[in-house]
Amino acid sequence: QLQLVDSGGGSVQAGGSLRLSCTASRYPLSSACMAWFRQAPGKEREGVATIDRAGNPRHSDSVKGRFTLSRDDDKNTLYLQMNSVKPEDTAMYYCAAHVRYDCYLDSWSSASYKYWGQGTQVTVSS
């Protein structure tokens, strides 16, 4: 069982930065396909960034150039560095994982992920 704990959310002004973290106990994140999703009130859950087992990240067009997904295997922690945040980035952010062979198949669909963190709220004020 892969248990994820995400943290690091908070309130920040537009243009500021936040770093979200996702950790797991008793399971190496480098053995899973990982992602960050976000969900704003009244909207569908949206994929923000994904990373494969080799550590190659991909970012959605809405955050490309502003957010950076990375993984520290020594700390078994996934990070989402959020820079130049905008009010439209306000949402609950979730770390997610699955352990199927192909990290790229339907990687932007929340239905592909079996394991989820509890969520961490990010609020960006203008």
N, C-alpha and C positions, 0 to 999 in steps of 0.2 A: 504494500500500500504506500503510495506516494503522497505525503502530506506536505502541502505548501503553506508558507506563511509570508504574506506580503506586508510591507510597511513603507513608511517614508512620505506618505501623503500629508497634505496640509493646505494652508491658505497662502497664496502668493499673489503679488501684483503682476499685471501684464508686463512682459519683458523680463521677468525674473526666472529663477531656476529652482528645480527640485530634483532629487534623486530617489527613485523608488527602488526597493530591494525585495527580493524573493528568495527565501531559503527553504531547504528541505532537510529533514532528519532521516538518517538511515537509508538514503538513496542518492546516488551521485547525479546531479543535474546534467552532467555531461553524457549520461546514458539515456536522456530523454529528449524529445522534441519540445521546445519551450516557446511560449509566446506571452505577450502582454495584450490584453483586451481592455476596452473601456466602454462604459455605458452611462450615457447622460439620461436624465429623467425624460421619459416619453419616447426614447429612441432605442433602436436595436443595439445589441452589443457589437462593437466594432473592433476589428483587429488592428493593432497599432504597430507591432513589431514581432518578428519571429526569429528564432535562432536554431540551427541544426546541431547535431551532435559534435560536429567538427568546430563549432563556434562561429559559423558564418551567419551574420545577422542580415535581415531584410527589414525595411521600414515602409510603412504605408505612405502614399503620396501626401497625405494630410500632415505628416510629421517629419517627412524627409528633410534633412538639413537642420532640424531643430532638436530632435530626440535621437539618442544613441543607445542601442541595446548592447550589453556586453555581459560576459560571464567570467567569474573568478572561480576556477576549479579548486584552488587551494581552500577557499572559504565556502565552497559549494553554494555560491550566491549568484543570482541573476540581478542585473541592475538595469534600470531605465533612467538614463540621464536626460532630463527635460530642460532645455534651454529656450529662451525667447518664447516663453509660454504666452498663450492667448486666452481670452475669456472662453472661446469655443473649445478649449482643452478641458474645461470643467467637466468632471465625470467621476464615477467610481472606477478605479483601475484594478484589474484582476490579473494575477499571474496564472498561467495555465500550462498544462503538460500532457503529453501522451507518449506512449512507448511503442507505438507501431513502427514498422521498419522504415517507412517512407515519411520523412519530415516535411516533404514539399506537397504531398497530395492533400488538397483542400486545407492548406495550412492557415488560410485566412477565415475559415469557418469555425465558429465556436463549437459547432457540433462535433468537430474532430477531436476535441480535447476532453479527456476523461477526468483529469485532476485539476482542481481549482483552489486558489487561495481565497481567503475570506473577503478580500477587497480592501482598498485603501482610497479614501476620498481625496480628490484634488480639486481645489476651488481657486479659480483665477479671477481676480477683480480688475476692472478697467480703471 
